[in-house]
Amino acid sequence: MATTEKSLLRKQYRARRHAIAPAQRHTMSLAIAERVLGLPELATAQTVFCYVGVGSEVETRALIESLWALAKVVAVPCVVGPGVMQPRILRNWEELVVDPAGHGIPAPRRGEILDKTPDVCLVPGVAFGPGGWRLGSGQGFYDRYLAAHRQAIAVGLCFEAQVALELPHEEHDVAMDLLVTESRTVRTK
């Protein structure tokens, strides 16, 4: 898929996500969290790699707090170099800082690195399509991470407005095992 085509799709699906009113986005994020917490894969998971939602992404704070309450080890992404992120264990919100060099992503400043493959990865995206294909921000962070940690169950979190009927993919893209929206859970593999 040409870079220009991907850029157009990102613009289109970001606009769809931004068009959701903040209060509605919050309500839908709570519904997504409830669905995620009901997954059998999560019930048996000890470690969960989860992004901290920013902007108009699916909010994950309530989900992370529920994971803590279930005694799950929660790690969040920390950008540590060009195209490289690592999971750092998050134990409380006070550990988070927003590093401008880290693409504005909140991450623990000195968090302990999760040195094993997480059981479940909760993944953001701009759009998701059939087969679990994902259109991310274009940096390739999650595709590289998931390719190196294939044993982890990859769960894409998104609003229904971000689900595409068709989404081209490339050889390096990694498909999600499941997609969770506010109204459904889709097993893609």
HUHUWO-V216993 format. One record per run of one state. SS is the DSSP state (helix for helix, strand for strand, loop for the rest). FROM is the first residue (numbers start at 1). TO is the last residue. Records with the same first field share a line. If there is no record, write none. Layout:
SS->FROM-TO ; FROM-TO
This chain:
loop->1-2 ; 19-21 ; 38-39 ; 45-46 ; 51-60 ; 70-72 ; 82-83 ; 90-92 ; 99-99 ; 103-105 ; 109-112 ; 114-119 ; 124-126 ; 129-129 ; 133-133 ; 136-140 ; 149-152 ; 158-159 ; 164-177 ; 181-184 ; 188-189
helix->3-18 ; 22-37 ; 40-44 ; 61-69 ; 93-95 ; 100-102 ; 130-132 ; 141-148 ; 160-162
strand->47-50 ; 73-81 ; 84-89 ; 96-98 ; 106-108 ; 113-113 ; 120-123 ; 127-128 ; 134-135 ; 153-157 ; 163-163 ; 178-180 ; 185-187
